[in-house]
Amino acid sequence: MGYGGFLTLLNGSPKDWVVSGQHSYQMDKWEWPTVKAGTAAQVYVEWGQKGRQKDDAGEAYYTIDGTSDTFQVIGKKPDDFHITINLDNIATKQSPKGSSIDLGFRHDHAVDFIVSTDELGDWWSNAGDLTDWMQQSLGTLGNRTLKQICMPGSHDAGMSSFDAGTIGAHWTNSQTQVLNFYDQLVAGSRYFDLRPVLSGGEFKAGHYSEIEDIWLGGNGEKLSDIINQVNDFTAKYKELVIINLSHTLDTDNDYKDLSQDQWNQLFDKLTAVNNRFTADNPGSHDFSGDTLGSFITDRASVFIFAQLPSGISLGDYANQGFFNQDNFPIYDSYANSNDAEQMKKDQLDKLKAERNLVADDAQRKDKFHIFSWTLTQQAEDVLNFDKAILNLAVSVYDPLFVDAFNAFTPESFPNVLYIDAVGVRDKPAVFPYDKPENVGRNYDIISLAIAINNARAGKNVYITG
């Protein structure tokens, strides 16, 4: 057997990508399909083991059907294994005609080439700087409501580190992110699940679960650090940042819910967040029905809403940039499974049942949808360090670009691609399991969200008018 891996070709354009020619030398597998418009195909390639491996090479030539636009897929091993895209006669917003895009190579895993076309006819790809992807997309997304937009999101966003926790807690069963809040924002995340807890008299992000009356978990970043990171980002980029506060606990007092006074302390602390979106007397207005442009046309906006327990109220904070669950209703139901196929089926079935973006009021289902592409540790996994939360996360990363994308439709697509390990696609938990490995960063999920906005939502006339 040779040395193999995959290239995902995601065609978010309205035209087929047709193979006009292909050839290879000493490659054990080099066969390329036509990629239909609006679909993704995962193609397996394999370098041979005979002869001089540096001589192994393959080329595939693609033409955009009905046009003179062309690109090449190149496989070579000058020093290490590489798959490169040559934009022979095509340009994207990120890459001029003639560019070469080095995608690298991942043994037994995928690298991605993601292209989509927006309503204005512009081509987008997963090359170049997309840090402020919302601002770059305002020409097509500005008049869409948040319910009509897809964005990456971070599950347990504050758990990018692991502080002292309960007996049995370890970073492998408590830490859900590798990158801190700022770096998750750079990686494209715009929806953040933040779970503030009081620990040692200080607000921190927490990740705790109660199992048969016993609490298991630990703390992540300090809230003060998260606030500084959000402020640093919005000082540079006029993006929308949505923060959902939930799962609040007083770990210093038997893991009780926060009292009203403690909630008020939390809101006081969060007033240090700059660029908070505010509204006078918001009542029960649903802000997920407002357009993206109303939040960020000329500024950054941080929208903070809280899942308030019974008996807790916003009080005067409602006029200071804090909202409750009535102001931003969400559909959020995870699979609670460590099995990839069960999780995929669960999430795709729920999406199909809960999302139907059509003009008919009686048929429309458009609640802001959290698509939880996450695997959940079960009891047998908690002390199995190889089944770390972060490892489970990257194990289902590649199928998001193929299985999930191909299942989405113009009427049924998610608002949040909600994942652990944002910005990471390679296994971070390896022996001796003392800390997450530095496995590099990957921001392709931004381009996936853009492709969903272009090739799915952008084909829905109810959305685009």
Disulfide bonds with the S-S distance in Angstrom:
none
